Amino acid sequence: MNKLDSRAKSSAISLPEVVQRTVLSSKTVSTRLTPEEMDEVEQAAKRDGVLRAEWMREVLLRAARKQADPPLELLLEEMIATQDVLFNYLVESARSSAANGQINPDTVLEMIQIADRKKAKNASRMIQDRQTQSVARKAVR
C-alpha cells in the first residue's frame, strides 16, 4: 500500500476524489508557518478527518469567498425593518396621543411596506459602511 492509499483511507476523502482534485487543481499556494502553527493546522485537519492540504484549501477558499453571509444579511435586513417600523410606530403613537386620537391601521401597514422596501438597501449600506470602517482602521495601524 503506498502513502497516498493509506492517507486516503485514513481520511474522509476517498482515493478517486483525491486523484480528481489533484488533476483539477493545478495552481500552488505557499506560506511559512512556525512549528506551533503547523501543529495547529495538522490537528485541525485531523479533527475534521481530512488531509492537511485539503483542510487548508477549504479554509482558504471559504475565507476568500466570504463576503456577507446571505443568512446573516437577511437577518440584518429584517432587524433593520423591524427597527424602522417600531420607531415610526412610536412616533406616530406619540402624535396620535397628543391629538387624542388613535393610529390609523392603514398608517401602520404603510410603515411596514416602506420598511420592507428599504430594508435590503439599508442592510447593504450598513455592511459597506462597516467594511469601509474596518479597512480604514487597518490602514491607520
Stockholm file with secondary structure:
# STOCKHOLM 1.0

chainA/1-141         MNKLDSRAKSSAISLPEVVQRTVLSSKTVSTRLTPEEMDEVEQAAKRDGVLRAEWMREVLLRAARKQADPPLELLLEEMIATQDVLFNYLVESARSSAANGQINPDTVLEMIQIADRKKAKNASRMIQDRQTQSVARKAVR
#=GR chainA/1-141 SS CCHHHHHHHHSSSCHHHHHHHHHHCCCCCCCCCCHHHHHHHHHHHHHHTSCHHHHHHHHHHHHHHCSSCHHHHHHHHHHHHHHHHHHHHHHHHHHHHHTTCCCCHHHHHHHHHHHHHHHHHHHHHHHHHHHHHHHHHHHHC
#=GC SS_cons         CCHHHHHHHHSSSCHHHHHHHHHHCCCCCCCCCCHHHHHHHHHHHHHHTSCHHHHHHHHHHHHHHCSSCHHHHHHHHHHHHHHHHHHHHHHHHHHHHHTTCCCCHHHHHHHHHHHHHHHHHHHHHHHHHHHHHHHHHHHHC
//
